[in-house]
């Protein structure tokens, strides 16, 4: 199931890269990658990545399933009340402040210098 998503991802990436490189060829840019190099990259993917995926899947399915090392107790335990910081909304807010603040400060200085 995940293998199809992997193939779809690489198809999208390769198609996007090929179209951008095609535009560079049309414009006559020196940054364009030769067609032979693109074919070599595609051949390496089909010759290395795809077979290794199938070999890994084969050995993975031959292994016995993981057994969890614990037993569940039939007597239910009482779950303590969660603190304020372990609830979803405060965690989402606190987890978003740091990246937002970092990006905001960087963009502020970049746009002020322009």
C-alpha positions in Angstrom: 0.0 0.0 0.0 2.8 2.5 0.9 4.8 1.4 -2.1 2.2 2.9 -4.4 2.5 6.2 -2.6 6.3 6.0 -2.9 6.0 5.4 -6.7 3.5 8.2 -7.0 5.8 10.6 -5.1 8.8 9.8 -7.3 6.7 10.2 -10.4 5.5 13.6 -9.4 9.0 14.7 -8.4 10.6 13.4 -11.6 7.9 14.9 -13.8 8.2 18.2 -12.1 12.0 18.1 -12.4 11.8 17.1 -16.1 9.3 19.9 -17.0 11.5 22.5 -15.2 14.5 21.2 -17.0 12.6 21.2 -20.3 11.9 24.9 -19.8 15.6 25.5 -19.2 16.4 23.7 -22.4 14.0 25.8 -24.4 15.4 29.0 -22.9 19.0 27.8 -23.7 20.2 28.0 -20.2 23.5 26.5 -19.2 21.9 25.2 -16.0 19.9 22.6 -17.9 20.8 19.0 -17.2 21.6 16.8 -20.2 19.0 14.3 -21.3 21.5 11.4 -20.8 21.9 12.4 -17.1 18.1 12.3 -16.6 17.9 8.9 -18.2 20.8 7.7 -15.9 19.0 9.0 -12.8 15.8 7.2 -13.9 17.8 4.0 -14.6 19.4 4.2 -11.2 16.0 4.5 -9.5 14.6 1.6 -11.4 17.8 -0.5 -11.1 18.5 0.2 -7.4 15.6 1.7 -5.4 12.7 -0.4 -6.8 14.4 -3.8 -6.5 15.6 -3.0 -3.0 12.0 -2.1 -2.1 10.7 -5.4 -3.3 13.5 -7.3 -1.5 12.9 -5.5 1.7 9.1 -6.2 1.4 9.8 -9.9 0.8 12.0 -10.3 3.9 9.7 -8.1 6.0 6.7 -10.2 5.2 8.6 -13.4 6.0 9.4 -12.2 9.5 7.0 -13.3 12.3 4.7 -10.5 13.7 5.9 -8.4 16.5 4.8 -9.6 19.9 4.3 -6.9 22.5 6.4 -7.6 25.7 3.6 -6.7 28.1 0.4 -8.2 29.3 -2.8 -6.2 29.9 -4.3 -6.3 33.3 -8.0 -7.2 33.7 -8.4 -4.7 36.6 -8.8 -1.2 35.2 -6.7 1.5 36.7 -7.8 5.0 37.4 -6.4 7.6 35.0 -5.3 10.8 36.8 -6.6 14.1 35.6 -4.5 15.7 32.9 -2.6 18.9 33.7 -3.2 22.1 31.7 -0.1 21.6 29.5 -1.1 18.1 28.3 -4.5 19.1 26.8 -4.6 19.5 23.0 -5.4 23.2 22.5 -2.6 24.6 24.8 -0.1 22.1 23.2 -1.1 23.3 19.7 -0.7 26.9 20.6 2.6 26.5 22.4 3.9 24.3 19.6 3.1 26.9 17.0 4.4 30.0 18.8 8.1 29.1 18.4 8.2 28.4 14.6 5.9 31.3 13.9 8.0 33.7 16.0 11.2 32.5 14.4 9.9 32.9 10.8 8.2 36.2 11.7 11.5 37.7 13.0 13.5 36.5 10.1 11.0 37.8 7.5 10.8 41.1 9.4 14.5 41.7 9.1 14.6 40.5 5.5 11.7 42.7 4.4 13.1 45.7 6.3 16.4 45.4 4.5 14.6 45.6 1.1 
